[in-house]
Amino acid sequence: MTIRSMWAFNGQTKTILGNWHRLWCLLFGPLYYLFKGMFWWALLSLITASGLWVGFPLFNRAIVLRHYHRMGWVQG
């Protein structure tokens, strides 16, 4: 199930989370968050690579949705 959001400023739509977002987060870790534009989460994922490597994919949906919601994207 993909999650799409719309930016309220100009109506642009974007797919925020794809079907396999947890797998991509588990396999690529910090690079996944860099691709999404979430630099602080990428740094945190890189620092805690040994301890929370499995934790980040489990909470990935909440992390990404909160980040985009704070930036002004509205889930549609």
N, C-alpha and C positions, 0 to 999 in steps of 0.2 A: 504494500500500500504506500503510494507516494503521498507526500504532504506538500501542497503548493501554497504559496503565500503571495499577497499582493502588497505592493508598496503604496501606501495611502497618498503619498505626495503626487505621483504621476500615473498611478494605475498599472505599473509594470508588474507582471506576474513572474514567479520564479519557483522552480522545484527545489525545495529546501532539503528534504530527506527522500532518498530513493528507497527501493525495496530492500537493498542489501547494505544499509548504512552501518549496521553493527559489524558486519564482516569487514567492510573497508576500514573501519576504525580499528578493529583488532589487528588487521594485517599491516596497515601503514602507519598507525599511531599518530605521531606529531605531523607527518606529511598530510594526513587527512584534514587536520584542523587548519593547517596553513592553506590548503586548497580552498577551504571554506572562508578564509579571511579572519580566522579566530586566533590571533597571534599569541595572546596570553594563555589560552588553553593548549596551544601547541608547545609552548615553553613548559607549562606545568606537566604535560604529558611526557615530554622529553626528560624532565628532571626525575619524575616518579616512574620511569619506565619499568623498573623492577618490581615495585610494590603494587601499583595500581593498573598494571597493563590490562588486566581482565575487567577491572572496575569501570574504566572509561567507556568501553563498548556497551556495558549494561545501562549506563546512565546517559548515553550519547543523545538519545532523543530529547530528553529534558534539557541538556546542555545547549544543543543547537537551537531548539525552539525558543528558549529563553534569550539567547544571544540575538536572534533575528527579531524577536518581539521588542527588545530594548532598542534596536536600531530603527523601529518604526514599521516593520513588516506585519501585516495582518493576515492571520490564517483564514483561508476562504473555503 
